[in-house]
Amino acid sequence: MIGAHGLIVRRARLGGRTGLWDLGIRAGRIAAIETTIGSRAAREIDADGRLVAPTYVNGHVHLDKCHLGDSMRPNKTNSFQECLEITWEHKRSYTVSDIVERASRAIEEGILNGTTVFRVFADVDTIGGLRPLEGILALREKWKGIVQIHAVNFPQEAIIRDPGSLELMEEGMRIGADVVGGLPWHERLDEDARRHIDLCFELAKKYDKDVHMLVDDTDNPNSRSLEYLAVKTLREGFQGRVAASHCGALAAYDEVHAQKVMALVKEAGISIATNPHISLVAQGRYDREPIRRGVTRVKQLWRMGVNVFSGQDDVNDPYYPFGRNDQQEVASYVCHSCHMTYPDEIEAAFGFVTTNAARALRLRDYGLEVGCRADFNILAAASIRHVLRLQQPPRCVVRDGKVLAVNELKREILLS
Ligand SMILES: [Zn+2]
């Protein structure tokens, strides 16, 4: 006898509950969580004791430039400056269809790795104009109803030092950007960085959008835009609506100043994104031994109750030659780069790519409770630690109560 559920997942292990559970899904929502659901469903999946968790959220990724790594010229000087220049060469001739094609490959990789929400940064500047954002808006349209894409209007060349970019950002909001981006630390003067933040808030207020800036992405302890961002957030009443990525300089401040800034960040309800695999290779370049890790004060921020989350950032582009758009890999990098290897720390790192990222993006009805959206992964192991240890993709990715992707891994030792 087929009951009311369209899908039942049997014998799932769930975070925060002991034993095995059946999940009943109806109309794209989790309708029941019971030890045994008596009725049958048209489709049933046996999780066989594996962990079921909400789908991953990638809260920081650049998909306008992703996969340029396959067509770009080599970086001859091994320098960050040349990373920028190579990107400029491509950015001048981007087309919408080229961006959608490359970005869709990254989205497909992300789905297979269990991610269904992406906050995508699109460069807006006087080199590429609005073309990167137009590409990401077309990407959002193409994947509508399959995954959620939030487009960030991102001034990659800064605002004060790139005259004309502010007008482009304004136009970017008009054509449909979801989030106001920012890159204050890339301005030439502290006063320009502050003006940059002010201008971004003017746009955010005018279009009633959240703010996500790349902040103090440097080892330089004199880079101090995070504290101004926090104070601005408080002054404008934007608590809970602002995210800041990288914040590497915070790790370089002396303890007294760092404590002051972290307290401000907490008071302002700013979510901090750490993308550790990028920071590990981008920072510490001027250090002789000991070489810094380049990540922000992740453990301190998390312990004091700041909402920390983690994203992929770059995928196969001029800045980063790797990247699988895999949030399990990202969480594993967090564990390694931030000394988070004890049980509650591993759980926290997993939260950085699930619940904390969802909180930063203000997703509604996210989670594994009755009434939440039926967006979840049947993972490849029974615990978070083993999911991150084995690094195998989810067995099954469910979105809106329907199976969106499956991964089958065949491994065999042949002795004869
Ligand atoms: Zn980034």
Boltz pocket constraint, residues with backbone or C-beta under 6 A from the ligand:
constraints:
  - pocket:
      binder: B
      contacts: [[A, 60], [A, 62], [A, 121], [A, 214], [A, 313], [A, 314]]
      max_distance: 6.0
